[in-house]
Amino acid sequence: MTQQEIMSVIFLLAVLFLVLPSFLNTNNKLKQFIQNISIWAIIVLIIVVIIYFIIG
């Protein structure tokens, strides 16, 4: 991994760390939790793909 990739991973983990407590608190129903986690997964995937094409 290059330094750019490592910084990207650290950034994404920091965002996850900041958002996760509130996210878990507001998603007390399983259906809502699964829907929201899939939206977040898509967002993270899009960010990773964009970073891959810009840097790579």
PyMOL Python script that loads the backbone (N, CA, C, O; Angstrom):
from pymol import cmd

cmd.read_pdbstr("""\
ATOM      1  N   MET A   1       0.837  -1.181   0.000  1.00  0.00           N
ATOM      2  CA  MET A   1       0.000   0.000   0.000  1.00  0.00           C
ATOM      3  C   MET A   1       0.883   1.246   0.000  1.00  0.00           C
ATOM      4  O   MET A   1       1.901   1.314   0.689  1.00  0.00           O
ATOM      5  N   THR A   2       0.472   2.198  -0.772  1.00  0.00           N
ATOM      6  CA  THR A   2       1.202   3.454  -0.793  1.00  0.00           C
ATOM      7  C   THR A   2       0.713   4.347   0.338  1.00  0.00           C
ATOM      8  O   THR A   2      -0.269   4.050   1.019  1.00  0.00           O
ATOM      9  N   GLN A   3       1.422   5.435   0.512  1.00  0.00           N
ATOM     10  CA  GLN A   3       1.054   6.366   1.582  1.00  0.00           C
ATOM     11  C   GLN A   3      -0.312   6.982   1.311  1.00  0.00           C
ATOM     12  O   GLN A   3      -1.069   7.223   2.252  1.00  0.00           O
ATOM     13  N   GLN A   4      -0.646   7.240   0.057  1.00  0.00           N
ATOM     14  CA  GLN A   4      -1.950   7.800  -0.296  1.00  0.00           C
ATOM     15  C   GLN A   4      -3.073   6.842   0.089  1.00  0.00           C
ATOM     16  O   GLN A   4      -4.091   7.268   0.634  1.00  0.00           O
ATOM     17  N   GLU A   5      -2.898   5.565  -0.186  1.00  0.00           N
ATOM     18  CA  GLU A   5      -3.919   4.571   0.151  1.00  0.00           C
ATOM     19  C   GLU A   5      -4.081   4.444   1.655  1.00  0.00           C
ATOM     20  O   GLU A   5      -5.197   4.309   2.157  1.00  0.00           O
ATOM     21  N   ILE A   6      -2.986   4.488   2.362  1.00  0.00           N
ATOM     22  CA  ILE A   6      -3.046   4.389   3.822  1.00  0.00           C
ATOM     23  C   ILE A   6      -3.791   5.590   4.402  1.00  0.00           C
ATOM     24  O   ILE A   6      -4.604   5.434   5.314  1.00  0.00           O
ATOM     25  N   MET A   7      -3.521   6.777   3.883  1.00  0.00           N
ATOM     26  CA  MET A   7      -4.213   7.975   4.353  1.00  0.00           C
ATOM     27  C   MET A   7      -5.707   7.905   4.035  1.00  0.00           C
ATOM     28  O   MET A   7      -6.530   8.356   4.831  1.00  0.00           O
ATOM     29  N   SER A   8      -6.059   7.345   2.886  1.00  0.00           N
ATOM     30  CA  SER A   8      -7.469   7.195   2.528  1.00  0.00           C
ATOM     31  C   SER A   8      -8.172   6.247   3.494  1.00  0.00           C
ATOM     32  O   SER A   8      -9.296   6.513   3.920  1.00  0.00           O
ATOM     33  N   VAL A   9      -7.523   5.156   3.835  1.00  0.00           N
ATOM     34  CA  VAL A   9      -8.108   4.201   4.776  1.00  0.00           C
ATOM     35  C   VAL A   9      -8.263   4.839   6.145  1.00  0.00           C
ATOM     36  O   VAL A   9      -9.287   4.652   6.802  1.00  0.00           O
ATOM     37  N   ILE A  10      -7.268   5.584   6.580  1.00  0.00           N
ATOM     38  CA  ILE A  10      -7.347   6.257   7.874  1.00  0.00           C
ATOM     39  C   ILE A  10      -8.486   7.258   7.875  1.00  0.00           C
ATOM     40  O   ILE A  10      -9.217   7.359   8.860  1.00  0.00           O
ATOM     41  N   PHE A  11      -8.654   8.011   6.774  1.00  0.00           N
ATOM     42  CA  PHE A  11      -9.737   8.979   6.676  1.00  0.00           C
ATOM     43  C   PHE A  11     -11.097   8.289   6.763  1.00  0.00           C
ATOM     44  O   PHE A  11     -11.975   8.739   7.499  1.00  0.00           O
ATOM     45  N   LEU A  12     -11.271   7.213   6.022  1.00  0.00           N
ATOM     46  CA  LEU A  12     -12.547   6.499   6.046  1.00  0.00           C
ATOM     47  C   LEU A  12     -12.831   5.900   7.421  1.00  0.00           C
ATOM     48  O   LEU A  12     -13.975   5.911   7.876  1.00  0.00           O
ATOM     49  N   LEU A  13     -11.818   5.385   8.074  1.00  0.00           N
ATOM     50  CA  LEU A  13     -12.008   4.839   9.418  1.00  0.00           C
ATOM     51  C   LEU A  13     -12.353   5.943  10.421  1.00  0.00           C
ATOM     52  O   LEU A  13     -13.158   5.727  11.327  1.00  0.00           O
ATOM     53  N   ALA A  14     -11.749   7.121  10.264  1.00  0.00           N
ATOM     54  CA  ALA A  14     -12.061   8.234  11.158  1.00  0.00           C
ATOM     55  C   ALA A  14     -13.509   8.677  10.985  1.00  0.00           C
ATOM     56  O   ALA A  14     -14.198   8.956  11.966  1.00  0.00           O
ATOM     57  N   VAL A  15     -13.966   8.741   9.744  1.00  0.00           N
ATOM     58  CA  VAL A  15     -15.361   9.107   9.490  1.00  0.00           C
ATOM     59  C   VAL A  15     -16.288   8.050  10.088  1.00  0.00           C
ATOM     60  O   VAL A  15     -17.293   8.386  10.715  1.00  0.00           O
ATOM     61  N   LEU A  16     -15.956   6.789   9.898  1.00  0.00           N
ATOM     62  CA  LEU A  16     -16.758   5.708  10.467  1.00  0.00           C
ATOM     63  C   LEU A  16     -16.805   5.807  11.988  1.00  0.00           C
ATOM     64  O   LEU A  16     -17.863   5.627  12.590  1.00  0.00           O
ATOM     65  N   PHE A  17     -15.678   6.087  12.600  1.00  0.00           N
ATOM     66  CA  PHE A  17     -15.601   6.209  14.052  1.00  0.00           C
ATOM     67  C   PHE A  17     -16.472   7.354  14.565  1.00  0.00           C
ATOM     68  O   PHE A  17     -17.086   7.241  15.626  1.00  0.00           O
ATOM     69  N   LEU A  18     -16.527   8.454  13.815  1.00  0.00           N
ATOM     70  CA  LEU A  18     -17.332   9.601  14.234  1.00  0.00           C
ATOM     71  C   LEU A  18     -18.829   9.374  14.013  1.00  0.00           C
ATOM     72  O   LEU A  18     -19.649   9.871  14.785  1.00  0.00           O
ATOM     73  N   VAL A  19     -19.182   8.642  12.984  1.00  0.00           N
ATOM     74  CA  VAL A  19     -20.585   8.486  12.609  1.00  0.00           C
ATOM     75  C   VAL A  19     -21.224   7.266  13.281  1.00  0.00           C
ATOM     76  O   VAL A  19     -22.426   7.283  13.547  1.00  0.00           O
ATOM     77  N   LEU A  20     -20.474   6.240  13.554  1.00  0.00           N
ATOM     78  CA  LEU A  20     -21.013   4.962  14.012  1.00  0.00           C
ATOM     79  C   LEU A  20     -21.862   5.040  15.289  1.00  0.00           C
ATOM     80  O   LEU A  20     -22.937   4.439  15.312  1.00  0.00           O
ATOM     81  N   PRO A  21     -21.448   5.740  16.345  1.00  0.00           N
ATOM     82  CA  PRO A  21     -22.300   5.749  17.552  1.00  0.00           C
ATOM     83  C   PRO A  21     -23.698   6.303  17.300  1.00  0.00           C
ATOM     84  O   PRO A  21     -24.689   5.716  17.734  1.00  0.00           O
ATOM     85  N   SER A  22     -23.776   7.411  16.610  1.00  0.00           N
ATOM     86  CA  SER A  22     -25.089   7.993  16.313  1.00  0.00           C
ATOM     87  C   SER A  22     -25.869   7.098  15.361  1.00  0.00           C
ATOM     88  O   SER A  22     -27.084   6.954  15.498  1.00  0.00           O
ATOM     89  N   PHE A  23     -25.184   6.503  14.408  1.00  0.00           N
ATOM     90  CA  PHE A  23     -25.819   5.608  13.446  1.00  0.00           C
ATOM     91  C   PHE A  23     -26.465   4.424  14.154  1.00  0.00           C
ATOM     92  O   PHE A  23     -27.610   4.076  13.866  1.00  0.00           O
ATOM     93  N   LEU A  24     -25.744   3.809  15.071  1.00  0.00           N
ATOM     94  CA  LEU A  24     -26.284   2.662  15.800  1.00  0.00           C
ATOM     95  C   LEU A  24     -27.418   3.070  16.734  1.00  0.00           C
ATOM     96  O   LEU A  24     -28.354   2.299  16.945  1.00  0.00           O
ATOM     97  N   ASN A  25     -27.343   4.249  17.281  1.00  0.00           N
ATOM     98  CA  ASN A  25     -28.366   4.723  18.198  1.00  0.00           C
ATOM     99  C   ASN A  25     -29.694   4.973  17.485  1.00  0.00           C
ATOM    100  O   ASN A  25     -30.755   4.705  18.048  1.00  0.00           O
ATOM    101  N   THR A  26     -29.648   5.478  16.266  1.00  0.00           N
ATOM    102  CA  THR A  26     -30.883   5.817  15.551  1.00  0.00           C
ATOM    103  C   THR A  26     -31.462   4.653  14.763  1.00  0.00           C
ATOM    104  O   THR A  26     -32.604   4.731  14.311  1.00  0.00           O
ATOM    105  N   ASN A  27     -30.712   3.586  14.588  1.00  0.00           N
ATOM    106  CA  ASN A  27     -31.179   2.444  13.802  1.00  0.00           C
ATOM    107  C   ASN A  27     -31.497   1.268  14.710  1.00  0.00           C
ATOM    108  O   ASN A  27     -30.764   0.280  14.746  1.00  0.00           O
ATOM    109  N   ASN A  28     -32.592   1.384  15.437  1.00  0.00           N
ATOM    110  CA  ASN A  28     -32.927   0.336  16.391  1.00  0.00           C
ATOM    111  C   ASN A  28     -33.764  -0.778  15.774  1.00  0.00           C
ATOM    112  O   ASN A  28     -33.904  -1.835  16.388  1.00  0.00           O
ATOM    113  N   LYS A  29     -34.318  -0.583  14.593  1.00  0.00           N
ATOM    114  CA  LYS A  29     -35.079  -1.633  13.918  1.00  0.00           C
ATOM    115  C   LYS A  29     -34.194  -2.288  12.872  1.00  0.00           C
ATOM    116  O   LYS A  29     -33.415  -1.612  12.200  1.00  0.00           O
ATOM    117  N   LEU A  30     -34.311  -3.601  12.733  1.00  0.00           N
ATOM    118  CA  LEU A  30     -33.422  -4.351  11.851  1.00  0.00           C
ATOM    119  C   LEU A  30     -33.575  -3.932  10.386  1.00  0.00           C
ATOM    120  O   LEU A  30     -32.575  -3.775   9.685  1.00  0.00           O
ATOM    121  N   LYS A  31     -34.794  -3.752   9.923  1.00  0.00           N
ATOM    122  CA  LYS A  31     -35.009  -3.382   8.521  1.00  0.00           C
ATOM    123  C   LYS A  31     -34.376  -2.020   8.220  1.00  0.00           C
ATOM    124  O   LYS A  31     -33.716  -1.852   7.194  1.00  0.00           O
ATOM    125  N   GLN A  32     -34.575  -1.068   9.104  1.00  0.00           N
ATOM    126  CA  GLN A  32     -33.999   0.262   8.919  1.00  0.00           C
ATOM    127  C   GLN A  32     -32.472   0.190   8.986  1.00  0.00           C
ATOM    128  O   GLN A  32     -31.786   0.861   8.215  1.00  0.00           O
ATOM    129  N   PHE A  33     -31.944  -0.610   9.895  1.00  0.00           N
ATOM    130  CA  PHE A  33     -30.495  -0.762  10.030  1.00  0.00           C
ATOM    131  C   PHE A  33     -29.892  -1.334   8.760  1.00  0.00           C
ATOM    132  O   PHE A  33     -28.879  -0.828   8.275  1.00  0.00           O
ATOM    133  N   ILE A  34     -30.496  -2.377   8.214  1.00  0.00           N
ATOM    134  CA  ILE A  34     -29.965  -2.999   7.000  1.00  0.00           C
ATOM    135  C   ILE A  34     -30.023  -2.027   5.824  1.00  0.00           C
ATOM    136  O   ILE A  34     -29.090  -1.966   5.022  1.00  0.00           O
ATOM    137  N   GLN A  35     -31.097  -1.279   5.718  1.00  0.00           N
ATOM    138  CA  GLN A  35     -31.221  -0.302   4.634  1.00  0.00           C
ATOM    139  C   GLN A  35     -30.144   0.775   4.753  1.00  0.00           C
ATOM    140  O   GLN A  35     -29.495   1.117   3.765  1.00  0.00           O
ATOM    141  N   ASN A  36     -29.958   1.299   5.938  1.00  0.00           N
ATOM    142  CA  ASN A  36     -28.969   2.358   6.124  1.00  0.00           C
ATOM    143  C   ASN A  36     -27.541   1.852   5.971  1.00  0.00           C
ATOM    144  O   ASN A  36     -26.693   2.555   5.421  1.00  0.00           O
ATOM    145  N   ILE A  37     -27.267   0.658   6.444  1.00  0.00           N
ATOM    146  CA  ILE A  37     -25.911   0.120   6.304  1.00  0.00           C
ATOM    147  C   ILE A  37     -25.588  -0.152   4.837  1.00  0.00           C
ATOM    148  O   ILE A  37     -24.439  -0.005   4.419  1.00  0.00           O
ATOM    149  N   SER A  38     -26.591  -0.546   4.053  1.00  0.00           N
ATOM    150  CA  SER A  38     -26.347  -0.754   2.627  1.00  0.00           C
ATOM    151  C   SER A  38     -26.097   0.576   1.916  1.00  0.00           C
ATOM    152  O   SER A  38     -25.269   0.640   1.007  1.00  0.00           O
ATOM    153  N   ILE A  39     -26.791   1.624   2.314  1.00  0.00           N
ATOM    154  CA  ILE A  39     -26.534   2.948   1.737  1.00  0.00           C
ATOM    155  C   ILE A  39     -25.110   3.395   2.058  1.00  0.00           C
ATOM    156  O   ILE A  39     -24.407   3.907   1.187  1.00  0.00           O
ATOM    157  N   TRP A  40     -24.687   3.202   3.302  1.00  0.00           N
ATOM    158  CA  TRP A  40     -23.322   3.565   3.672  1.00  0.00           C
ATOM    159  C   TRP A  40     -22.298   2.730   2.923  1.00  0.00           C
ATOM    160  O   TRP A  40     -21.249   3.242   2.530  1.00  0.00           O
ATOM    161  N   ALA A  41     -22.585   1.460   2.721  1.00  0.00           N
ATOM    162  CA  ALA A  41     -21.656   0.602   1.977  1.00  0.00           C
ATOM    163  C   ALA A  41     -21.503   1.098   0.541  1.00  0.00           C
ATOM    164  O   ALA A  41     -20.397   1.100  -0.001  1.00  0.00           O
ATOM    165  N   ILE A  42     -22.594   1.512  -0.068  1.00  0.00           N
ATOM    166  CA  ILE A  42     -22.536   2.046  -1.428  1.00  0.00           C
ATOM    167  C   ILE A  42     -21.726   3.337  -1.467  1.00  0.00           C
ATOM    168  O   ILE A  42     -20.919   3.538  -2.375  1.00  0.00           O
ATOM    169  N   ILE A  43     -21.937   4.213  -0.487  1.00  0.00           N
ATOM    170  CA  ILE A  43     -21.188   5.467  -0.428  1.00  0.00           C
ATOM    171  C   ILE A  43     -19.692   5.200  -0.295  1.00  0.00           C
ATOM    172  O   ILE A  43     -18.884   5.804  -1.000  1.00  0.00           O
ATOM    173  N   VAL A  44     -19.328   4.298   0.602  1.00  0.00           N
ATOM    174  CA  VAL A  44     -17.919   3.968   0.800  1.00  0.00           C
ATOM    175  C   VAL A  44     -17.342   3.334  -0.459  1.00  0.00           C
ATOM    176  O   VAL A  44     -16.213   3.643  -0.841  1.00  0.00           O
ATOM    177  N   LEU A  45     -18.088   2.464  -1.103  1.00  0.00           N
ATOM    178  CA  LEU A  45     -17.626   1.835  -2.335  1.00  0.00           C
ATOM    179  C   LEU A  45     -17.378   2.873  -3.427  1.00  0.00           C
ATOM    180  O   LEU A  45     -16.376   2.796  -4.138  1.00  0.00           O
ATOM    181  N   ILE A  46     -18.273   3.832  -3.564  1.00  0.00           N
ATOM    182  CA  ILE A  46     -18.106   4.889  -4.560  1.00  0.00           C
ATOM    183  C   ILE A  46     -16.845   5.712  -4.261  1.00  0.00           C
ATOM    184  O   ILE A  46     -16.083   6.040  -5.170  1.00  0.00           O
ATOM    185  N   ILE A  47     -16.636   6.038  -2.994  1.00  0.00           N
ATOM    186  CA  ILE A  47     -15.450   6.807  -2.614  1.00  0.00           C
ATOM    187  C   ILE A  47     -14.179   6.021  -2.925  1.00  0.00           C
ATOM    188  O   ILE A  47     -13.216   6.579  -3.451  1.00  0.00           O
ATOM    189  N   VAL A  48     -14.176   4.743  -2.604  1.00  0.00           N
ATOM    190  CA  VAL A  48     -12.992   3.919  -2.859  1.00  0.00           C
ATOM    191  C   VAL A  48     -12.730   3.816  -4.361  1.00  0.00           C
ATOM    192  O   VAL A  48     -11.577   3.897  -4.785  1.00  0.00           O
ATOM    193  N   VAL A  49     -13.754   3.643  -5.157  1.00  0.00           N
ATOM    194  CA  VAL A  49     -13.571   3.552  -6.610  1.00  0.00           C
ATOM    195  C   VAL A  49     -13.059   4.871  -7.170  1.00  0.00           C
ATOM    196  O   VAL A  49     -12.169   4.877  -8.021  1.00  0.00           O
ATOM    197  N   ILE A  50     -13.606   5.982  -6.707  1.00  0.00           N
ATOM    198  CA  ILE A  50     -13.134   7.291  -7.175  1.00  0.00           C
ATOM    199  C   ILE A  50     -11.663   7.492  -6.808  1.00  0.00           C
ATOM    200  O   ILE A  50     -10.864   7.935  -7.633  1.00  0.00           O
ATOM    201  N   ILE A  51     -11.317   7.165  -5.571  1.00  0.00           N
ATOM    202  CA  ILE A  51      -9.922   7.297  -5.142  1.00  0.00           C
ATOM    203  C   ILE A  51      -9.028   6.382  -5.974  1.00  0.00           C
ATOM    204  O   ILE A  51      -7.924   6.774  -6.351  1.00  0.00           O
ATOM    205  N   TYR A  52      -9.485   5.187  -6.258  1.00  0.00           N
ATOM    206  CA  TYR A  52      -8.692   4.241  -7.043  1.00  0.00           C
ATOM    207  C   TYR A  52      -8.410   4.800  -8.440  1.00  0.00           C
ATOM    208  O   TYR A  52      -7.287   4.692  -8.931  1.00  0.00           O
ATOM    209  N   PHE A  53      -9.412   5.391  -9.080  1.00  0.00           N
ATOM    210  CA  PHE A  53      -9.220   5.898 -10.430  1.00  0.00           C
ATOM    211  C   PHE A  53      -8.438   7.208 -10.457  1.00  0.00           C
ATOM    212  O   PHE A  53      -7.714   7.467 -11.419  1.00  0.00           O
ATOM    213  N   ILE A  54      -8.566   8.033  -9.432  1.00  0.00           N
ATOM    214  CA  ILE A  54      -7.822   9.287  -9.398  1.00  0.00           C
ATOM    215  C   ILE A  54      -6.357   9.038  -9.075  1.00  0.00           C
ATOM    216  O   ILE A  54      -5.470   9.586  -9.730  1.00  0.00           O
ATOM    217  N   ILE A  55      -6.105   8.220  -8.075  1.00  0.00           N
ATOM    218  CA  ILE A  55      -4.728   7.971  -7.640  1.00  0.00           C
ATOM    219  C   ILE A  55      -4.045   6.915  -8.498  1.00  0.00           C
ATOM    220  O   ILE A  55      -2.880   7.048  -8.873  1.00  0.00           O
ATOM    221  N   GLY A  56      -4.800   5.867  -8.798  1.00  0.00           N
ATOM    222  CA  GLY A  56      -4.234   4.712  -9.488  1.00  0.00           C
ATOM    223  C   GLY A  56      -4.041   4.936 -10.913  1.00  0.00           C
ATOM    224  O   GLY A  56      -3.571   4.045 -11.620  1.00  0.00           O
TER     225      GLY A  56
END
""", "prot")
cmd.dss("prot")
cmd.show_as("cartoon", "prot")
cmd.util.cbc("prot")
cmd.orient("prot")
